[in-house]
Amino acid sequence: MTYADLMSFLGNWVLPGSLVAIMASMGLSLTAHDFREVFRNKRALIFGVCSMLIIPPLIGLTLALTVAPTPALAVGFVLLATTPGGMLSNLFTDMADGDLALSMSMTLLLSMIYILVVPFYAHFALSYFMGLEAEVKVPLASFFWDIFSITVLPAAVGFAIRALRPEFALAFKKYLKNIAMVVLFSAFGVILFDQVPVLRENLGALFWITVALNLIMVCVVMTIVRFAGFTRRENVAIGIEHLMRQEGTAIFIAVTIVGSNEMSLPMIMNTPVALCFVLAFVALARRFQRGGSSVSAA
């Protein structure tokens, strides 16, 4: 197997397979009561969705207008900031003991909205920053199936197993999720190693703009939710949803539709940067949870 074959195997089979297993394991932990609670208290869901549609695009557009080094990179940052929360937000919400049902509801709803709005975002960015008037189209059927097959379908299977065989579901969940996480992060390591030359060449301004995007976004969102009266688990789910992005779709637009590898660099850079942010966020959430439990016990 050549190196190109290995990277193709990772991208086409290992990553999707590990994500399917993770989503199935999350379905194993969910019950109908979890979703009833989300829709009974719609305020957190409505806030999370509206926040994702407003705050990240505004921050991304501001950075693109003020500090992006080239027009292509400016478009890349707009595409990155307008992508919905990624499927991994569900995994990290689960790790941080956040509201998993709320996280999955936000991810799925935002992904469906994104299908409708991404052509407008992309066309505006290309026209404004690069003067390109070509119509940008996203294959709706395949995009919908990609989301459905990796999120809804495996989670629904896990959900059904939990309803029919709850004892088996709880016992099997831990093993399935642990194995899938090891495979997933191992694949991430290989892919990031493959991208080292690209990242090294464009580290400077690109790195700091990406850090600023994530830092400003999480600070603004968490400041707002602090005064919104949501629960700790809802705050965790909303915060993580703003950090994890669906970079793959934005890379597809940049590389395949527009034909600009340079435009994809903000998305490539954001993968390790956002991962560091969300791991720190999860660690803090778990630490505050333990601190709150200790206080309650005392």
SULLIN-V842815 format. One record per residue. N is the residue number from 1. OMEGA is omega in degrees with one decimal (none if undefined). D_LAST is the distance of its C-alpha to the last C-alpha in whole Angstrom. Layout:
BEGIN
N/OMEGA/D_LAST ; N/OMEGA/D_LAST
END
This chain:
BEGIN
1/178.9/59 ; 2/179.4/59 ; 3/178.2/56 ; 4/178.0/57 ; 5/179.2/57 ; 6/-179.1/53 ; 7/177.3/52 ; 8/179.0/54 ; 9/178.3/52 ; 10/-176.3/49 ; 11/-173.9/49 ; 12/-173.5/51 ; 13/-173.1/49 ; 14/-179.5/46 ; 15/178.1/44 ; 16/-179.1/45 ; 17/-179.9/44 ; 18/177.4/41 ; 19/176.7/40 ; 20/-179.9/41 ; 21/179.5/39 ; 22/-180.0/36 ; 23/176.8/37 ; 24/179.6/37 ; 25/177.5/34 ; 26/175.4/32 ; 27/178.4/34 ; 28/-177.5/33 ; 29/-175.2/30 ; 30/174.6/31 ; 31/178.9/31 ; 32/179.9/33 ; 33/-179.7/30 ; 34/-178.7/29 ; 35/175.6/32 ; 36/179.1/32 ; 37/179.2/29 ; 38/-175.5/31 ; 39/172.5/34 ; 40/177.1/32 ; 41/-173.1/30 ; 42/-172.4/33 ; 43/-179.3/32 ; 44/179.2/30 ; 45/-179.9/33 ; 46/178.8/36 ; 47/-177.9/34 ; 48/-179.0/33 ; 49/-179.9/37 ; 50/178.9/39 ; 51/180.0/37 ; 52/-178.3/38 ; 53/-174.6/41 ; 54/-169.6/41 ; 55/-179.6/39 ; 56/177.6/40 ; 57/179.0/44 ; 58/-180.0/44 ; 59/179.7/42 ; 60/179.0/44 ; 61/178.1/47 ; 62/178.5/47 ; 63/179.1/46 ; 64/-178.5/49 ; 65/-170.4/51 ; 66/-170.7/50 ; 67/179.7/50 ; 68/-173.5/51 ; 69/-176.9/54 ; 70/176.8/56 ; 71/-179.9/57 ; 72/178.5/56 ; 73/176.1/52 ; 74/176.7/52 ; 75/179.4/53 ; 76/179.2/50 ; 77/175.4/47 ; 78/178.8/48 ; 79/179.9/48 ; 80/-175.2/45 ; 81/-177.8/43 ; 82/176.3/45 ; 83/178.1/44 ; 84/176.4/41 ; 85/-177.3/38 ; 86/179.4/38 ; 87/179.4/37 ; 88/176.1/35 ; 89/177.8/33 ; 90/178.8/32 ; 91/-176.3/31 ; 92/173.2/29 ; 93/177.2/27 ; 94/179.7/26 ; 95/-178.4/25 ; 96/-177.0/23 ; 97/173.5/22 ; 98/-178.8/23 ; 99/-175.0/25 ; 100/179.2/28 ; 101/176.8/30 ; 102/-180.0/30 ; 103/-179.7/31 ; 104/178.8/34 ; 105/178.3/35 ; 106/-177.9/35 ; 107/-177.1/37 ; 108/-179.1/40 ; 109/179.9/41 ; 110/178.9/41 ; 111/178.4/43 ; 112/177.7/45 ; 113/-177.3/46 ; 114/178.4/46 ; 115/-175.5/49 ; 116/-172.4/51 ; 117/-174.4/50 ; 118/177.0/50 ; 119/179.6/54 ; 120/177.0/54 ; 121/-175.5/52 ; 122/-178.9/54 ; 123/177.5/57 ; 124/-177.1/56 ; 125/-179.9/55 ; 126/-179.2/58 ; 127/-174.6/60 ; 128/-172.6/58 ; 129/-173.6/58 ; 130/178.5/60 ; 131/-179.4/63 ; 132/-178.0/63 ; 133/-178.6/64 ; 134/179.8/64 ; 135/-180.0/62 ; 136/-179.2/59 ; 137/174.4/58 ; 138/179.4/55 ; 139/-170.9/56 ; 140/-175.7/54 ; 141/-178.5/55 ; 142/179.0/54 ; 143/177.9/51 ; 144/-178.8/49 ; 145/178.3/50 ; 146/179.9/48 ; 147/-176.1/45 ; 148/-173.9/45 ; 149/-177.6/46 ; 150/-178.4/43 ; 151/-171.9/40 ; 152/-173.1/41 ; 153/179.3/43 ; 154/177.9/41 ; 155/178.4/38 ; 156/176.8/40 ; 157/177.5/41 ; 158/178.9/38 ; 159/179.7/36 ; 160/178.2/39 ; 161/179.0/39 ; 162/-179.4/35 ; 163/-175.8/36 ; 164/-176.9/39 ; 165/-173.4/37 ; 166/-178.7/33 ; 167/178.0/33 ; 168/-178.0/35 ; 169/-178.1/34 ; 170/179.9/30 ; 171/-175.0/32 ; 172/-175.1/34 ; 173/-174.5/32 ; 174/-178.0/30 ; 175/-179.0/34 ; 176/-177.3/36 ; 177/-178.4/33 ; 178/179.0/33 ; 179/-179.2/37 ; 180/-180.0/37 ; 181/177.9/35 ; 182/179.4/37 ; 183/-177.3/40 ; 184/-176.9/39 ; 185/173.5/38 ; 186/177.5/41 ; 187/176.0/43 ; 188/-179.7/41 ; 189/179.5/42 ; 190/-178.5/46 ; 191/177.8/46 ; 192/176.2/45 ; 193/179.0/47 ; 194/-176.2/50 ; 195/-176.9/49 ; 196/-179.7/49 ; 197/179.5/52 ; 198/-178.8/52 ; 199/-178.6/48 ; 200/-176.7/50 ; 201/-174.5/53 ; 202/-171.1/51 ; 203/-175.8/48 ; 204/-175.5/48 ; 205/-178.7/48 ; 206/-179.7/47 ; 207/-174.6/44 ; 208/175.8/43 ; 209/178.9/44 ; 210/176.2/42 ; 211/-179.9/39 ; 212/179.4/39 ; 213/-178.2/40 ; 214/-177.1/36 ; 215/-179.8/34 ; 216/-176.5/36 ; 217/-176.9/35 ; 218/178.2/32 ; 219/-179.9/31 ; 220/-176.2/33 ; 221/-177.0/31 ; 222/174.5/28 ; 223/-179.6/28 ; 224/-175.3/30 ; 225/179.3/27 ; 226/-178.2/25 ; 227/-176.5/26 ; 228/176.3/28 ; 229/176.9/25 ; 230/177.1/24 ; 231/178.0/21 ; 232/-177.8/20 ; 233/176.7/22 ; 234/177.5/25 ; 235/179.6/24 ; 236/-178.7/24 ; 237/-179.2/27 ; 238/-179.9/29 ; 239/-178.8/29 ; 240/178.7/30 ; 241/179.9/33 ; 242/-176.9/34 ; 243/-176.8/34 ; 244/-174.9/36 ; 245/171.7/39 ; 246/-176.0/42 ; 247/-175.1/44 ; 248/-179.6/47 ; 249/178.8/48 ; 250/177.0/49 ; 251/177.4/50 ; 252/179.9/53 ; 253/-176.1/54 ; 254/-171.6/54 ; 255/-172.6/56 ; 256/-176.4/58 ; 257/-177.1/59 ; 258/-180.0/59 ; 259/-178.6/60 ; 260/175.3/58 ; 261/179.4/56 ; 262/-179.4/55 ; 263/-178.6/54 ; 264/-174.7/51 ; 265/176.6/50 ; 266/178.2/47 ; 267/178.8/46 ; 268/179.1/46 ; 269/-175.5/44 ; 270/-177.1/41 ; 271/178.2/41 ; 272/-178.8/39 ; 273/-179.9/38 ; 274/178.5/36 ; 275/177.6/35 ; 276/178.8/33 ; 277/-174.7/32 ; 278/175.9/30 ; 279/176.2/29 ; 280/178.4/27 ; 281/179.0/26 ; 282/-179.9/24 ; 283/179.0/23 ; 284/179.8/21 ; 285/179.5/20 ; 286/180.0/18 ; 287/179.2/17 ; 288/177.0/15 ; 289/178.5/14 ; 290/178.5/12 ; 291/178.7/11 ; 292/179.2/10 ; 293/-179.9/9 ; 294/179.4/6 ; 295/-179.3/5 ; 296/-179.8/5 ; 297/178.9/4 ; 298/none/0
END
